[in-house]
Amino acid sequence: MCFCSFDMQVRLELHVHGFFVSTNETDDRLAEWSKTDDRFGSNRVKTNNTSDNLSSYLTLTYASLSGSGYRGMGLLGLKGLQNLGNTCFMNSAIQCLVHTPQLVDYFLGDYQKDINRENPLGMNGELALAFGELLRKLWAPGAMRVAPRMFKFKLAKFAPQFSGYNQHDSQELLAFLLDGLHEDLNRVKCKPYIEVKDAEGCPDEEVADEYWQNHLARNDSIIVDVCQGQYRSTLVCPICMKVSVTFDPFMYLTLPLPSTTMRTMTLTVISTNGIMLPTPFTVTVPNCGRLKDLIDALSAACSLANDETLLVAEVYKNQIFPLLEEPSDSLALIRDDDTLVAYRLPKVSERYPLVVFSHHRLERPYGFGVMASDWKPFGVPLVARIQDLSIGAEIRNQFLKLLSPFLMPVEDIVNDYDGDETGNTVNENSKMEDIVSSFVSDSDSGSESGVENDFHLNTDFKFYLVNKMESVEIKMNEPVPIIGFNEELLNVSVHWPDKMIEKYDTCILSSLPDVFKPQFFTRRPQESISLYKCLEGFLQEEPLGLDNMWYCPRCKKPRQANKKLDLWRLPEILVIHLKRFSYSRFFKNKLETFVDFPIHDLNLSNYISHIDGQLSHFYQLYAVSNHYGGMGGGHYTAFVDHGRGRWYEFDDDRVFPISEDRIKTSAAYVLFYRRVGDMRFTK
């Protein structure tokens, strides 16, 4: 805007995301504007853009035209958002959305005519009104920051998970906001009931179009127009090979971060054959691989036989917690300071109950009895699969077999017993005979002789079947009391007397390495992966999880089907969420992988299954939501392209220019792309 004097003609030029507005008005006309108040308590200038979009309304105060504030006209859309207390996640997501070209045009226009107050899935239009008002304030002239209190209030009203002042996830907020805006602005006032037809045997093009038209019949909003695409989901039953194909809409793509680098992991392999001692193995696996990758690498390292299998478990406080049995579990959830073991078991025994032996020693015995709480766990649990539980002696015999590799050498025990308790010398020959006979009886699991011998394990170890509710002693000549217990996984607590602790090398039993022990002054290399590799991982066929089985209509049973996704219809605005955060029942983790994403030339031509010659498959980046720091905290910012390659960083209420070569960082979390005509455009 050129403002020379108050008596001269004012030329007002606005350039907002590609549309250009020019108006010539005198100072008298400006004075009239200054007397016209709108609903926001300031004056209004109506501008008509040269495109087919709705007219845009920009808030303009008289002061901004008559003083130094006019310079703010060149800073439209460069206002920061005040941090109300851990609301940087919200500020980052909002700045990306309010700089989406189609949404700017829409909310600066007459968007209120689309408010749907009758939609039971909506928020009575309140969320859309709050967002629209906030967007207008951010695009009004002037360089003042905006405090999004009303928007925060409405957000907490309809999404209590975002109430208060805790840190949250910008992508989770974005997902809720896009869905909420859609429902508030849904032009369909009465959604028709549409019955899904059986499309088996029909061409995918016809089925996809029918699914899309059915979707549009119930969902018609600016969000659907701009942000929604469609993908094809294919499920294949592994038993009967039944194929199920559906076409579903998507608002954004959540891409996994497959690793281009490897990580080393150390596990202790424990044999159950009663011969080999525990042996640590260090293997190299993909950083974001699956449990199957770890088992495959470990099987090769320990020369696992064809008739053997590995059972991986985490050991925490001398207990197994938990067993790792799902092949698709992510290795990213295993931390460097975790302790993992792999039990080497015969395959033939897989159908037998798994028995876990945990070791307990008497810490401080009382003079007049022993309390149960005095038995403290130690060492790594041992496991075995036992076919016959008809008698308690089978539990004991299997435990003795597992302990065989831990027996102390005979000469060490002889040195400990070179005299009797009264100080009289014991005959050396008879002493050796007693010790050797003790070892023989230990290895002879079927022998019941020598019960009176102090070294005999049969009278020294006590076995208890335990669960969260009770503990039942296992009698050697009676059936194992498994009624009321998990018959597939039996936890047996073994009480060790002092004599047996002296007889076995419990140091080996208690020494386990961490998964990864970093060396001083060493650092893992920075990972780097292309966005296309992440997209390939998203589109890769994989089996469903055991907790997400598919009901096969042919088998009439839940099946662990193989699932394949394909991009079918791309939106005008493509939002890509990089899955940096991993959660499970026990772990949480953030991936700091550097993703090399295109800024000017994202080409999805090779990744879409349905080719529409009228639509481009090229995209240009215009905004990024960043997350710095670790889990449960950190800080969010946003990068925004303000046109003609001029990038700005929005750090709450601070807004400053940033060079394009600084846009790509390992903090990139949500990427915003807009469709462009072809891949040749001016940077």
Secondary structure, DSSP 8 states (H G I E B T S, - for coil): -B---TTS-EEEEEEETTEEEEEEE-HHHHHHHHT-B-TTSSBEEEE--SSSS--EEEE--HHHHHSGGGGGGGGTT---B---SS-HHHHHHHHHHHT-HHHHHHHTSSGGGG--SS-TTS-TTHHHHHHHHHHHHHHSSS---B--HHHHHHHHHH-GGG-TT----HHHHHHHHHHHHHHHT-S-SS---------TTS-HHHHHHHHHHHHHHH--SHHHHHH-EEEEEEEE-TTT--EEEEEEEESSEEE----SSEEEEEEEEEESSSSS--EEEEEEEETT-BHHHHHHHHHHHTT--TTEEEEEEEEETTEEEEEE--TT-BGGGS-TT--EEEEEEEGGGTTS-EEEEEEEEESS-BTTB--GGGEEEEEEEEEEE-S--SSTHHHHHHHHHHHGGGB--HHHHHHHTSS-TTS----HHHHHHHHHHHHHHHH-TT----TT-TT-HHHH-EEEEE-SS-EEE--TTS----TTS-TTEEEEEEEE-HHHHHHB-HHHHH----S----TT------EEEHHHHHHHHHS-EE--TTS-EEETTTTEEE--EEEEEEEE--SEEEEEE--EEE-SS-EEE---EEE--SS-EE-GGGBSS--TTS--EEEEEEEEEEES-TT--EEEEEEE-STT-EEEEETTEEEEE-GGGS--TTEEEEEEEEESSS----
